[in-house]
Amino acid sequence: MATSKLQALWNHPAGPKTIHFWAPTFKWGISIANIADFAKPPEKISYPQQIAVTATGLIWSRYSLVITPKNWNLFSVNVAMASTGLYQLSRKIRQDYFSDEKEATAQLEG
Amino acid sequence: MSSAFKAFLNSSVGPKTTHFWGPVSNWGLVLASVADTKKPPEMISGNMTGVLCVYSALFIRFAWMVRPRNHFLMVTHMSNECVQLYQLSRWARAQG
């Protein structure tokens, strides 16, 4: 019984033998790469790239809910992209615009 | 002339559909990376660039196989593939 259900999934037209499965699945890599980059110093974050990742994530999140059928898989991966992008942007903005006082003081003293 | 334009406007992957505007947003990634080619390679994220190379390769195939076939998405990812591979080569060379 379980075998035939697994077989049905395995042979599905959007299943793991097809690009319809692997392309959206691999999109998770973008969010995972961003999470790995949380450890990097904010100087190395690229504003254009993170803005693009965030915007793309937000737009595709909306679109995945207006298509028929709604694609929750696509929705979740794009929500993750937008979230990690927003976090990276917040890290860089915080450093560029909200920690200047400390750095300026350190430079004066040093 | 205008009938070709009308055909585009009313196409199943045209500007009245989400199949058009999603890929438009994907151009943001391409343009962002083109802008980043002017920056020093130390700013390139090997993680992100490597992932984007594989991601766009997969989506070129996806855009071809999906119905309706989406040439615009395909060209978007072909362009991204080029710029990401270039950035990856700059990053790799800077690793020393």
N, CA and C atoms of all chains as a GROMACS GRO file, in nm:
protein
  618
    1MET      N    1   0.084  -0.122   0.000
    1MET     CA    2   0.000   0.000   0.000
    1MET      C    3   0.086   0.124   0.000
    2ALA      N    4   0.178   0.126   0.098
    2ALA     CA    5   0.269   0.241   0.105
    2ALA      C    6   0.356   0.247  -0.019
    3THR      N    7   0.393   0.127  -0.069
    3THR     CA    8   0.479   0.121  -0.186
    3THR      C    9   0.412   0.186  -0.306
    4SER      N   10   0.280   0.159  -0.322
    4SER     CA   11   0.215   0.215  -0.440
    4SER      C   12   0.200   0.367  -0.427
    5LYS      N   13   0.183   0.415  -0.303
    5LYS     CA   14   0.175   0.560  -0.284
    5LYS      C   15   0.310   0.622  -0.318
    6LEU      N   16   0.417   0.560  -0.270
    6LEU     CA   17   0.551   0.610  -0.300
    6LEU      C   18   0.576   0.606  -0.450
    7GLN      N   19   0.529   0.497  -0.512
    7GLN     CA   20   0.548   0.485  -0.657
    7GLN      C   21   0.474   0.596  -0.729
    8ALA      N   22   0.353   0.627  -0.678
    8ALA     CA   23   0.274   0.734  -0.740
    8ALA      C   24   0.350   0.867  -0.732
    9LEU      N   25   0.409   0.893  -0.614
    9LEU     CA   26   0.487   1.016  -0.598
    9LEU      C   27   0.609   1.015  -0.689
   10TRP      N   28   0.677   0.900  -0.692
   10TRP     CA   29   0.800   0.888  -0.770
   10TRP      C   30   0.773   0.914  -0.918
   11ASN      N   31   0.658   0.868  -0.966
   11ASN     CA   32   0.625   0.880  -1.108
   11ASN      C   33   0.539   1.001  -1.142
   12HIS      N   34   0.514   1.084  -1.042
   12HIS     CA   35   0.430   1.203  -1.062
   12HIS      C   36   0.488   1.293  -1.171
   13PRO      N   37   0.402   1.357  -1.254
   13PRO     CA   38   0.454   1.445  -1.361
   13PRO      C   39   0.534   1.565  -1.310
   14ALA      N   40   0.518   1.599  -1.182
   14ALA     CA   41   0.602   1.706  -1.124
   14ALA      C   42   0.689   1.648  -1.014
   15GLY      N   43   0.722   1.520  -1.028
   15GLY     CA   44   0.794   1.447  -0.925
   15GLY      C   45   0.945   1.451  -0.943
   16PRO      N   46   1.016   1.376  -0.856
   16PRO     CA   47   1.162   1.385  -0.849
   16PRO      C   48   1.237   1.336  -0.973
   17LYS      N   49   1.165   1.283  -1.073
   17LYS     CA   50   1.234   1.251  -1.198
   17LYS      C   51   1.231   1.371  -1.293
   18THR      N   52   1.166   1.479  -1.253
   18THR     CA   53   1.146   1.592  -1.344
   18THR      C   54   1.207   1.721  -1.292
   19ILE      N   55   1.226   1.813  -1.385
   19ILE     CA   56   1.280   1.945  -1.353
   19ILE      C   57   1.178   2.026  -1.272
   20HIS      N   58   1.049   1.991  -1.286
   20HIS     CA   59   0.945   2.065  -1.214
   20HIS      C   60   0.961   2.048  -1.065
   21PHE      N   61   1.030   1.943  -1.026
   21PHE     CA   62   1.057   1.919  -0.885
   21PHE      C   63   1.187   1.984  -0.842
   22TRP      N   64   1.295   1.958  -0.920
   22TRP     CA   65   1.427   1.997  -0.874
   22TRP      C   66   1.454   2.146  -0.880
   23ALA      N   67   1.399   2.215  -0.981
   23ALA     CA   68   1.426   2.359  -0.990
   23ALA      C   69   1.370   2.432  -0.868
   24PRO      N   70   1.240   2.418  -0.837
   24PRO     CA   71   1.192   2.486  -0.715
   24PRO      C   72   1.259   2.436  -0.588
   25THR      N   73   1.288   2.306  -0.580
   25THR     CA   74   1.351   2.253  -0.459
   25THR      C   75   1.487   2.316  -0.438
   26PHE      N   76   1.566   2.330  -0.548
   26PHE     CA   77   1.699   2.386  -0.533
   26PHE      C   78   1.695   2.534  -0.496
   27LYS      N   79   1.584   2.600  -0.524
   27LYS     CA   80   1.575   2.742  -0.490
   27LYS      C   81   1.598   2.763  -0.340
   28TRP      N   82   1.574   2.660  -0.259
   28TRP     CA   83   1.602   2.671  -0.115
   28TRP      C   84   1.749   2.701  -0.091
   29GLY      N   85   1.834   2.660  -0.186
   29GLY     CA   86   1.978   2.686  -0.172
   29GLY      C   87   2.010   2.834  -0.156
   30ILE      N   88   1.929   2.919  -0.218
   30ILE     CA   89   1.956   3.063  -0.208
   30ILE      C   90   1.939   3.110  -0.063
   31SER      N   91   1.831   3.064   0.002
   31SER     CA   92   1.809   3.102   0.141
   31SER      C   93   1.915   3.040   0.231
   32ILE      N   94   1.953   2.914   0.200
   32ILE     CA   95   2.055   2.847   0.281
   32ILE      C   96   2.189   2.919   0.267
   33ALA      N   97   2.222   2.961   0.145
   33ALA     CA   98   2.346   3.037   0.123
   33ALA      C   99   2.342   3.167   0.203
   34ASN      N  100   2.227   3.232   0.205
   34ASN     CA  101   2.214   3.356   0.281
   34ASN      C  102   2.231   3.332   0.429
   35ILE      N  103   2.173   3.222   0.480
   35ILE     CA  104   2.187   3.189   0.622
   35ILE      C  105   2.334   3.162   0.655
   36ALA      N  106   2.404   3.091   0.565
   36ALA     CA  107   2.548   3.069   0.585
   36ALA      C  108   2.620   3.203   0.591
   37ASP      N  109   2.575   3.298   0.512
   37ASP     CA  110   2.640   3.430   0.507
   37ASP      C  111   2.603   3.520   0.624
   38PHE      N  112   2.513   3.478   0.713
   38PHE     CA  113   2.483   3.556   0.834
   38PHE      C  114   2.610   3.571   0.917
   39ALA      N  115   2.700   3.473   0.905
   39ALA     CA  116   2.823   3.475   0.984
   39ALA      C  117   2.925   3.573   0.929
   40LYS      N  118   2.904   3.619   0.805
   40LYS     CA  119   3.004   3.707   0.744
   40LYS      C  120   2.986   3.850   0.792
   41PRO      N  121   3.096   3.928   0.795
   41PRO     CA  122   3.083   4.068   0.838
   41PRO      C  123   2.997   4.147   0.740
   42PRO      N  124   2.917   4.242   0.793
   42PRO     CA  125   2.825   4.318   0.707
   42PRO      C  126   2.892   4.396   0.594
   43GLU      N  127   3.026   4.424   0.610
   43GLU     CA  128   3.093   4.498   0.501
   43GLU      C  129   3.087   4.419   0.371
   44LYS      N  130   3.077   4.286   0.384
   44LYS     CA  131   3.082   4.203   0.265
   44LYS      C  132   2.945   4.182   0.200
   45ILE      N  133   2.840   4.233   0.264
   45ILE     CA  134   2.706   4.215   0.208
   45ILE      C  135   2.688   4.314   0.093
   46SER      N  136   2.622   4.265  -0.014
   46SER     CA  137   2.598   4.350  -0.130
   46SER      C  138   2.453   4.402  -0.124
   47TYR      N  139   2.438   4.535  -0.114
   47TYR     CA  140   2.305   4.595  -0.114
   47TYR      C  141   2.223   4.555  -0.238
   48PRO      N  142   2.280   4.574  -0.361
   48PRO     CA  143   2.198   4.538  -0.479
   48PRO      C  144   2.151   4.393  -0.476
   49GLN      N  145   2.243   4.302  -0.438
   49GLN     CA  146   2.205   4.162  -0.443
   49GLN      C  147   2.097   4.128  -0.339
   50GLN      N  148   2.112   4.182  -0.218
   50GLN     CA  149   2.014   4.149  -0.114
   50GLN      C  150   1.879   4.216  -0.140
   51ILE      N  151   1.882   4.335  -0.200
   51ILE     CA  152   1.756   4.400  -0.238
   51ILE      C  153   1.686   4.315  -0.344
   52ALA      N  154   1.765   4.264  -0.441
   52ALA     CA  155   1.708   4.180  -0.547
   52ALA      C  156   1.651   4.051  -0.489
   53VAL      N  157   1.723   3.988  -0.398
   53VAL     CA  158   1.676   3.863  -0.336
   53VAL      C  159   1.546   3.888  -0.260
   54THR      N  160   1.541   3.999  -0.184
   54THR     CA  161   1.422   4.032  -0.106
   54THR      C  162   1.303   4.060  -0.197
   55ALA      N  163   1.325   4.146  -0.297
   55ALA     CA  164   1.215   4.184  -0.388
   55ALA      C  165   1.162   4.063  -0.463
   56THR      N  166   1.254   3.983  -0.517
   56THR     CA  167   1.214   3.861  -0.588
   56THR      C  168   1.132   3.770  -0.497
   57GLY      N  169   1.180   3.752  -0.373
   57GLY     CA  170   1.110   3.666  -0.278
   57GLY      C  171   0.968   3.716  -0.250
   58LEU      N  172   0.955   3.848  -0.230
   58LEU     CA  173   0.823   3.905  -0.199
   58LEU      C  174   0.728   3.890  -0.317
   59ILE      N  175   0.778   3.923  -0.438
   59ILE     CA  176   0.692   3.917  -0.557
   59ILE      C  177   0.647   3.774  -0.584
   60TRP      N  178   0.740   3.680  -0.580
   60TRP     CA  179   0.705   3.541  -0.608
   60TRP      C  180   0.616   3.482  -0.498
   61SER      N  181   0.633   3.528  -0.373
   61SER     CA  182   0.544   3.481  -0.266
   61SER      C  183   0.400   3.516  -0.301
   62ARG      N  184   0.379   3.640  -0.344
   62ARG     CA  185   0.243   3.682  -0.380
   62ARG      C  186   0.193   3.599  -0.498
   63TYR      N  187   0.277   3.586  -0.601
   63TYR     CA  188   0.232   3.517  -0.722
   63TYR      C  189   0.200   3.372  -0.699
   64SER      N  190   0.274   3.307  -0.607
   64SER     CA  191   0.249   3.165  -0.585
   64SER      C  192   0.111   3.143  -0.524
   65LEU      N  193   0.050   3.251  -0.469
   65LEU     CA  194  -0.085   3.237  -0.413
   65LEU      C  195  -0.194   3.278  -0.511
   66VAL      N  196  -0.157   3.347  -0.619
   66VAL     CA  197  -0.261   3.387  -0.716
   66VAL      C  198  -0.270   3.293  -0.834
   67ILE      N  199  -0.174   3.201  -0.846
   67ILE     CA  200  -0.184   3.104  -0.955
   67ILE      C  201  -0.278   2.992  -0.914
   68THR      N  202  -0.319   2.918  -1.016
   68THR     CA  203  -0.405   2.803  -0.987
   68THR      C  204  -0.330   2.676  -1.028
   69PRO      N  205  -0.313   2.578  -0.943
   69PRO     CA  206  -0.349   2.584  -0.801
   69PRO      C  207  -0.248   2.664  -0.721
   70LYS      N  208  -0.285   2.709  -0.602
   70LYS     CA  209  -0.189   2.776  -0.514
   70LYS      C  210  -0.072   2.681  -0.491
   71ASN      N  211   0.048   2.738  -0.494
   71ASN     CA  212   0.167   2.655  -0.479
   71ASN      C  213   0.235   2.689  -0.348
   72TRP      N  214   0.203   2.613  -0.242
   72TRP     CA  215   0.256   2.644  -0.110
   72TRP      C  216   0.406   2.617  -0.101
   73ASN      N  217   0.453   2.522  -0.180
   73ASN     CA  218   0.597   2.494  -0.185
   73ASN      C  219   0.672   2.616  -0.236
   74LEU      N  220   0.623   2.671  -0.348
   74LEU     CA  221   0.684   2.790  -0.406
   74LEU      C  222   0.670   2.908  -0.310
   75PHE      N  223   0.555   2.916  -0.244
   75PHE     CA  224   0.529   3.023  -0.149
   75PHE      C  225   0.632   3.019  -0.036
   76SER      N  226   0.651   2.901   0.021
   76SER     CA  227   0.739   2.892   0.138
   76SER      C  228   0.884   2.923   0.101
   77VAL      N  229   0.931   2.875  -0.014
   77VAL     CA  230   1.070   2.900  -0.049
   77VAL      C  231   1.092   3.050  -0.074
   78ASN      N  232   0.992   3.118  -0.130
   78ASN     CA  233   1.010   3.261  -0.155
   78ASN      C  234   0.994   3.346  -0.030
   79VAL      N  235   0.910   3.301   0.063
   79VAL     CA  236   0.902   3.368   0.193
   79VAL      C  237   1.037   3.359   0.263
   80ALA      N  238   1.101   3.242   0.255
   80ALA     CA  239   1.233   3.224   0.317
   80ALA      C  240   1.334   3.318   0.252
   81MET      N  241   1.330   3.329   0.120
   81MET     CA  242   1.423   3.419   0.049
   81MET      C  243   1.405   3.562   0.094
   82ALA      N  244   1.279   3.608   0.099
   82ALA     CA  245   1.253   3.746   0.139
   82ALA      C  246   1.298   3.770   0.283
   83SER      N  247   1.275   3.671   0.369
   83SER     CA  248   1.312   3.686   0.511
   83SER      C  249   1.463   3.695   0.530
   84THR      N  250   1.537   3.604   0.466
   84THR     CA  251   1.683   3.607   0.482
   84THR      C  252   1.740   3.733   0.419
   85GLY      N  253   1.682   3.774   0.306
   85GLY     CA  254   1.727   3.898   0.240
   85GLY      C  255   1.705   4.019   0.330
   86LEU      N  256   1.586   4.026   0.392
   86LEU     CA  257   1.556   4.137   0.482
   86LEU      C  258   1.652   4.138   0.601
   87TYR      N  259   1.682   4.020   0.654
   87TYR     CA  260   1.772   4.015   0.768
   87TYR      C  261   1.912   4.064   0.730
   88GLN      N  262   1.962   4.019   0.615
   88GLN     CA  263   2.094   4.063   0.570
   88GLN      C  264   2.097   4.215   0.549
   89LEU      N  265   1.989   4.267   0.491
   89LEU     CA  266   1.980   4.411   0.470
   89LEU      C  267   1.982   4.484   0.605
   90SER      N  268   1.909   4.431   0.703
   90SER     CA  269   1.903   4.497   0.833
   90SER      C  270   2.041   4.498   0.898
   91ARG      N  271   2.117   4.388   0.882
   91ARG     CA  272   2.253   4.382   0.938
   91ARG      C  273   2.340   4.490   0.878
   92LYS      N  274   2.333   4.504   0.745
   92LYS     CA  275   2.420   4.600   0.678
   92LYS      C  276   2.376   4.743   0.708
   93ILE      N  277   2.245   4.768   0.708
   93ILE     CA  278   2.196   4.902   0.737
   93ILE      C  279   2.233   4.942   0.879
   94ARG      N  280   2.220   4.847   0.972
   94ARG     CA  281   2.253   4.875   1.111
   94ARG      C  282   2.399   4.917   1.124
   95GLN      N  283   2.486   4.848   1.048
   95GLN     CA  284   2.626   4.883   1.058
   95GLN      C  285   2.657   5.015   0.989
   96ASP      N  286   2.595   5.037   0.872
   96ASP     CA  287   2.628   5.157   0.795
   96ASP      C  288   2.570   5.284   0.854
   97TYR      N  289   2.453   5.273   0.919
   97TYR     CA  290   2.384   5.396   0.958
   97TYR      C  291   2.361   5.411   1.106
   98PHE      N  292   2.378   5.301   1.184
   98PHE     CA  293   2.344   5.312   1.325
   98PHE      C  294   2.458   5.282   1.418
   99SER      N  295   2.574   5.249   1.364
   99SER     CA  296   2.685   5.228   1.456
   99SER      C  297   2.798   5.324   1.425
  100ASP      N  298   2.768   5.430   1.350
  100ASP     CA  299   2.872   5.526   1.313
  100ASP      C  300   2.933   5.593   1.434
  101GLU      N  301   2.846   5.626   1.534
  101GLU     CA  302   2.894   5.699   1.652
  101GLU      C  303   3.005   5.624   1.721
  102LYS      N  304   2.982   5.492   1.740
  102LYS     CA  305   3.084   5.414   1.811
  102LYS      C  306   3.214   5.412   1.733
  103GLU      N  307   3.201   5.392   1.599
  103GLU     CA  308   3.322   5.384   1.516
  103GLU      C  309   3.393   5.517   1.515
  104ALA      N  310   3.315   5.625   1.505
  104ALA     CA  311   3.375   5.758   1.500
  104ALA      C  312   3.450   5.785   1.630
  105THR      N  313   3.389   5.750   1.743
  105THR     CA  314   3.453   5.768   1.873
  105THR      C  315   3.581   5.687   1.881
  106ALA      N  316   3.573   5.562   1.835
  106ALA     CA  317   3.691   5.475   1.840
  106ALA      C  318   3.804   5.534   1.757
  107GLN      N  319   3.766   5.589   1.641
  107GLN     CA  320   3.871   5.647   1.555
  107GLN      C  321   3.933   5.768   1.620
  108LEU      N  322   3.852   5.850   1.689
  108LEU     CA  323   3.904   5.968   1.756
  108LEU      C  324   4.001   5.928   1.866
  109GLU      N  325   3.960   5.825   1.941
  109GLU     CA  326   4.044   5.783   2.053
  109GLU      C  327   4.166   5.710   2.006
  110GLY      N  328   4.150   5.630   1.897
  110GLY     CA  329   4.261   5.549   1.845
  110GLY      C  330   4.346   5.634   1.756
  111MET      N  331   0.244   4.500  -3.769
  111MET     CA  332   0.334   4.540  -3.658
  111MET      C  333   0.256   4.540  -3.527
  112SER      N  334   0.144   4.613  -3.526
  112SER     CA  335   0.072   4.623  -3.401
  112SER      C  336   0.002   4.493  -3.366
  113SER      N  337  -0.019   4.406  -3.470
  113SER     CA  338  -0.083   4.278  -3.439
  113SER      C  339   0.013   4.188  -3.365
  114ALA      N  340   0.144   4.199  -3.395
  114ALA     CA  341   0.243   4.122  -3.321
  114ALA      C  342   0.248   4.171  -3.178
  115PHE      N  343   0.242   4.303  -3.160
  115PHE     CA  344   0.244   4.361  -3.026
  115PHE      C  345   0.120   4.319  -2.949
  116LYS      N  346   0.005   4.320  -3.018
  116LYS     CA  347  -0.120   4.276  -2.952
  116LYS      C  348  -0.110   4.130  -2.913
  117ALA      N  349  -0.049   4.051  -3.000
  117ALA     CA  350  -0.033   3.908  -2.970
  117ALA      C  351   0.051   3.891  -2.843
  118PHE      N  352   0.156   3.973  -2.832
  118PHE     CA  353   0.240   3.971  -2.713
  118PHE      C  354   0.159   4.008  -2.589
  119LEU      N  355   0.083   4.119  -2.601
  119LEU     CA  356   0.006   4.167  -2.486
  119LEU      C  357  -0.091   4.062  -2.436
  120ASN      N  358  -0.150   3.985  -2.529
  120ASN     CA  359  -0.252   3.887  -2.492
  120ASN      C  360  -0.197   3.746  -2.476
  121SER      N  361  -0.067   3.731  -2.487
  121SER     CA  362  -0.006   3.599  -2.480
  121SER      C  363  -0.027   3.536  -2.342
  122SER      N  364  -0.023   3.401  -2.341
  122SER     CA  365  -0.044   3.330  -2.215
  122SER      C  366   0.074   3.349  -2.119
  123VAL      N  367   0.186   3.402  -2.172
  123VAL     CA  368   0.297   3.436  -2.083
  123VAL      C  369   0.328   3.585  -2.093
  124GLY      N  370   0.227   3.664  -2.125
  124GLY     CA  371   0.247   3.807  -2.148
  124GLY      C  372   0.224   3.891  -2.023
  125PRO      N  373   0.232   4.025  -2.042
  125PRO     CA  374   0.230   4.118  -1.928
  125PRO      C  375   0.098   4.124  -1.851
  126LYS      N  376  -0.002   4.052  -1.898
  126LYS     CA  377  -0.126   4.046  -1.818
  126LYS      C  378  -0.120   3.928  -1.722
  127THR      N  379  -0.012   3.851  -1.727
  127THR     CA  380  -0.004   3.729  -1.647
  127THR      C  381   0.113   3.733  -1.552
  128THR      N  382   0.102   3.650  -1.447
  128THR     CA  383   0.210   3.640  -1.352
  128THR      C  384   0.334   3.575  -1.413
  129HIS      N  385   0.316   3.498  -1.522
  129HIS     CA  386   0.429   3.430  -1.586
  129HIS      C  387   0.527   3.531  -1.644
  130PHE      N  388   0.485   3.655  -1.658
  130PHE     CA  389   0.569   3.762  -1.711
  130PHE      C  390   0.638   3.838  -1.598
  131TRP      N  391   0.561   3.879  -1.496
  131TRP     CA  392   0.615   3.969  -1.395
  131TRP      C  393   0.707   3.900  -1.296
  132GLY      N  394   0.687   3.771  -1.274
  132GLY     CA  395   0.780   3.696  -1.191
  132GLY      C  396   0.920   3.705  -1.249
  133PRO      N  397   0.939   3.665  -1.376
  133PRO     CA  398   1.071   3.678  -1.438
  133PRO      C  399   1.123   3.820  -1.440
  134VAL      N  400   1.035   3.920  -1.455
  134VAL     CA  401   1.081   4.059  -1.449
  134VAL      C  402   1.152   4.082  -1.317
  135SER      N  403   1.095   4.032  -1.206
  135SER     CA  404   1.160   4.050  -1.076
  135SER      C  405   1.292   3.976  -1.071
  136ASN      N  406   1.303   3.864  -1.144
  136ASN     CA  407   1.429   3.790  -1.146
  136ASN      C  408   1.540   3.868  -1.215
  137TRP      N  409   1.506   3.963  -1.302
  137TRP     CA  410   1.609   4.046  -1.364
  137TRP      C  411   1.681   4.130  -1.260
  138GLY      N  412   1.614   4.157  -1.148
  138GLY     CA  413   1.680   4.230  -1.040
  138GLY      C  414   1.808   4.162  -0.996
  139LEU      N  415   1.804   4.029  -0.988
  139LEU     CA  416   1.923   3.953  -0.949
  139LEU      C  417   2.035   3.972  -1.051
  140VAL      N  418   1.997   3.968  -1.180
  140VAL     CA  419   2.095   3.983  -1.287
  140VAL      C  420   2.160   4.121  -1.279
  141LEU      N  421   2.076   4.225  -1.271
  141LEU     CA  422   2.127   4.362  -1.271
  141LEU      C  423   2.210   4.389  -1.147
  142ALA      N  424   2.166   4.335  -1.032
  142ALA     CA  425   2.244   4.352  -0.909
  142ALA      C  426   2.383   4.293  -0.926
  143SER      N  427   2.391   4.176  -0.987
  143SER     CA  428   2.521   4.112  -1.003
  143SER      C  429   2.607   4.184  -1.106
  144VAL      N  430   2.545   4.241  -1.210
  144VAL     CA  431   2.622   4.321  -1.305
  144VAL      C  432   2.683   4.440  -1.232
  145ALA      N  433   2.604   4.505  -1.145
  145ALA     CA  434   2.657   4.617  -1.066
  145ALA      C  435   2.771   4.569  -0.978
  146ASP      N  436   2.759   4.449  -0.923
  146ASP     CA  437   2.862   4.397  -0.834
  146ASP      C  438   2.991   4.358  -0.905
  147THR      N  439   2.990   4.347  -1.038
  147THR     CA  440   3.114   4.314  -1.110
  147THR      C  441   3.213   4.428  -1.099
  148LYS      N  442   3.164   4.549  -1.066
  148LYS     CA  443   3.254   4.663  -1.053
  148LYS      C  444   3.320   4.666  -0.915
  149LYS      N  445   3.267   4.587  -0.822
  149LYS     CA  446   3.322   4.591  -0.686
  149LYS      C  447   3.436   4.492  -0.672
  150PRO      N  448   3.520   4.513  -0.571
  150PRO     CA  449   3.632   4.419  -0.551
  150PRO      C  450   3.582   4.278  -0.523
  151PRO      N  451   3.657   4.176  -0.571
  151PRO     CA  452   3.613   4.037  -0.557
  151PRO      C  453   3.599   3.990  -0.412
  152GLU      N  454   3.662   4.064  -0.316
  152GLU     CA  455   3.650   4.023  -0.176
  152GLU      C  456   3.506   4.034  -0.128
  153MET      N  457   3.426   4.114  -0.200
  153MET     CA  458   3.287   4.132  -0.158
  153MET      C  459   3.195   4.024  -0.211
  154ILE      N  460   3.248   3.937  -0.299
  154ILE     CA  461   3.162   3.834  -0.358
  154ILE      C  462   3.142   3.720  -0.259
  155SER      N  463   3.018   3.676  -0.247
  155SER     CA  464   2.989   3.560  -0.162
  155SER      C  465   2.998   3.434  -0.247
  156GLY      N  466   3.097   3.348  -0.215
  156GLY     CA  467   3.113   3.223  -0.288
  156GLY      C  468   2.991   3.135  -0.275
  157ASN      N  469   2.933   3.133  -0.151
  157ASN     CA  470   2.811   3.054  -0.127
  157ASN      C  471   2.700   3.093  -0.223
  158MET      N  472   2.668   3.223  -0.220
  158MET     CA  473   2.552   3.272  -0.296
  158MET      C  474   2.576   3.257  -0.446
  159THR      N  475   2.698   3.292  -0.492
  159THR     CA  476   2.726   3.288  -0.635
  159THR      C  477   2.721   3.145  -0.687
  160GLY      N  478   2.780   3.051  -0.613
  160GLY     CA  479   2.777   2.910  -0.654
  160GLY      C  480   2.635   2.858  -0.663
  161VAL      N  481   2.554   2.890  -0.560
  161VAL     CA  482   2.415   2.847  -0.560
  161VAL      C  483   2.339   2.906  -0.678
  162LEU      N  484   2.363   3.034  -0.706
  162LEU     CA  485   2.291   3.099  -0.816
  162LEU      C  486   2.328   3.038  -0.951
  163CYS      N  487   2.453   2.990  -0.965
  163CYS     CA  488   2.492   2.923  -1.090
  163CYS      C  489   2.408   2.798  -1.112
  164VAL      N  490   2.394   2.715  -1.008
  164VAL     CA  491   2.317   2.592  -1.022
  164VAL      C  492   2.169   2.625  -1.040
  165TYR      N  493   2.122   2.718  -0.961
  165TYR     CA  494   1.981   2.760  -0.965
  165TYR      C  495   1.938   2.804  -1.104
  166SER      N  496   2.018   2.891  -1.167
  166SER     CA  497   1.979   2.939  -1.300
  166SER      C  498   1.989   2.829  -1.404
  167ALA      N  499   2.088   2.741  -1.392
  167ALA     CA  500   2.098   2.630  -1.487
  167ALA      C  501   1.971   2.545  -1.482
  168LEU      N  502   1.923   2.515  -1.359
  168LEU     CA  503   1.802   2.436  -1.344
  168LEU      C  504   1.681   2.508  -1.401
  169PHE      N  505   1.674   2.641  -1.379
  169PHE     CA  506   1.556   2.712  -1.424
  169PHE      C  507   1.554   2.738  -1.574
  170ILE      N  508   1.671   2.733  -1.640
  170ILE     CA  509   1.671   2.738  -1.786
  170ILE      C  510   1.593   2.617  -1.838
  171ARG      N  511   1.624   2.501  -1.783
  171ARG     CA  512   1.557   2.378  -1.823
  171ARG      C  513   1.408   2.384  -1.785
  172PHE      N  514   1.381   2.433  -1.664
  172PHE     CA  515   1.243   2.444  -1.617
  172PHE      C  516   1.161   2.532  -1.711
  173ALA      N  517   1.216   2.648  -1.749
  173ALA     CA  518   1.143   2.742  -1.834
  173ALA      C  519   1.111   2.681  -1.970
  174TRP      N  520   1.202   2.591  -2.017
  174TRP     CA  521   1.180   2.525  -2.144
  174TRP      C  522   1.072   2.419  -2.134
  175MET      N  523   1.071   2.344  -2.023
  175MET     CA  524   0.981   2.229  -2.010
  175MET      C  525   0.843   2.266  -1.956
  176VAL      N  526   0.832   2.378  -1.887
  176VAL     CA  527   0.704   2.413  -1.827
  176VAL      C  528   0.604   2.447  -1.937
  177ARG      N  529   0.475   2.426  -1.910
  177ARG     CA  530   0.372   2.466  -2.007
  177ARG      C  531   0.285   2.571  -1.941
  178PRO      N  532   0.260   2.687  -2.000
  178PRO     CA  533   0.317   2.726  -2.129
  178PRO      C  534   0.467   2.751  -2.121
  179ARG      N  535   0.540   2.716  -2.228
  179ARG     CA  536   0.684   2.739  -2.237
  179ARG      C  537   0.710   2.887  -2.214
  180ASN      N  538   0.813   2.918  -2.132
  180ASN     CA  539   0.837   3.057  -2.094
  180ASN      C  540   0.976   3.101  -2.141
  181HIS      N  541   0.982   3.154  -2.265
  181HIS     CA  542   1.110   3.196  -2.322
  181HIS      C  543   1.172   3.311  -2.244
  182PHE      N  544   1.085   3.398  -2.193
  182PHE     CA  545   1.136   3.514  -2.120
  182PHE      C  546   1.210   3.469  -1.994
  183LEU      N  547   1.149   3.374  -1.920
  183LEU     CA  548   1.215   3.320  -1.801
  183LEU      C  549   1.346   3.253  -1.840
  184MET      N  550   1.343   3.182  -1.955
  184MET     CA  551   1.462   3.111  -2.000
  184MET      C  552   1.577   3.207  -2.027
  185VAL      N  553   1.548   3.315  -2.100
  185VAL     CA  554   1.651   3.413  -2.133
  185VAL      C  555   1.702   3.484  -2.006
  186THR      N  556   1.609   3.510  -1.913
  186THR     CA  557   1.648   3.573  -1.786
  186THR      C  558   1.752   3.488  -1.716
  187HIS      N  559   1.727   3.359  -1.708
  187HIS     CA  560   1.820   3.271  -1.636
  187HIS      C  561   1.947   3.245  -1.714
  188MET      N  562   1.940   3.249  -1.848
  188MET     CA  563   2.063   3.237  -1.926
  188MET      C  564   2.154   3.357  -1.898
  189SER      N  565   2.094   3.474  -1.888
  189SER     CA  566   2.173   3.594  -1.858
  189SER      C  567   2.231   3.585  -1.718
  190ASN      N  568   2.148   3.539  -1.623
  190ASN     CA  569   2.199   3.527  -1.487
  190ASN      C  570   2.312   3.426  -1.479
  191GLU      N  571   2.299   3.317  -1.556
  191GLU     CA  572   2.403   3.214  -1.557
  191GLU      C  573   2.536   3.276  -1.599
  192CYS      N  574   2.532   3.359  -1.703
  192CYS     CA  575   2.656   3.422  -1.752
  192CYS      C  576   2.720   3.509  -1.645
  193VAL      N  577   2.640   3.598  -1.586
  193VAL     CA  578   2.699   3.691  -1.490
  193VAL      C  579   2.743   3.620  -1.363
  194GLN      N  580   2.668   3.516  -1.322
  194GLN     CA  581   2.708   3.443  -1.200
  194GLN      C  582   2.835   3.364  -1.223
  195LEU      N  583   2.850   3.304  -1.342
  195LEU     CA  584   2.973   3.230  -1.372
  195LEU      C  585   3.092   3.326  -1.374
  196TYR      N  586   3.070   3.445  -1.429
  196TYR     CA  587   3.177   3.544  -1.431
  196TYR      C  588   3.217   3.584  -1.288
  197GLN      N  589   3.117   3.613  -1.204
  197GLN     CA  590   3.145   3.648  -1.066
  197GLN      C  591   3.215   3.534  -0.992
  198LEU      N  592   3.172   3.411  -1.023
  198LEU     CA  593   3.233   3.295  -0.958
  198LEU      C  594   3.381   3.286  -0.996
  199SER      N  595   3.412   3.317  -1.124
  199SER     CA  596   3.552   3.311  -1.168
  199SER      C  597   3.634   3.420  -1.099
  200ARG      N  598   3.573   3.537  -1.079
  200ARG     CA  599   3.644   3.645  -1.009
  200ARG      C  600   3.670   3.604  -0.864
  201TRP      N  601   3.569   3.545  -0.802
  201TRP     CA  602   3.582   3.502  -0.662
  201TRP      C  603   3.690   3.395  -0.649
  202ALA      N  604   3.686   3.295  -0.743
  202ALA     CA  605   3.781   3.184  -0.737
  202ALA      C  606   3.924   3.234  -0.753
  203ARG      N  607   3.943   3.327  -0.847
  203ARG     CA  608   4.076   3.381  -0.872
  203ARG      C  609   4.126   3.455  -0.748
  204ALA      N  610   4.035   3.520  -0.675
  204ALA     CA  611   4.077   3.596  -0.557
  204ALA      C  612   4.106   3.508  -0.436
  205GLN      N  613   4.069   3.377  -0.448
  205GLN     CA  614   4.097   3.288  -0.336
  205GLN      C  615   4.245   3.258  -0.325
  206GLY      N  616   4.319   3.273  -0.434
  206GLY     CA  617   4.465   3.258  -0.434
  206GLY      C  618   4.520   3.118  -0.430
   0.00000   0.00000   0.00000
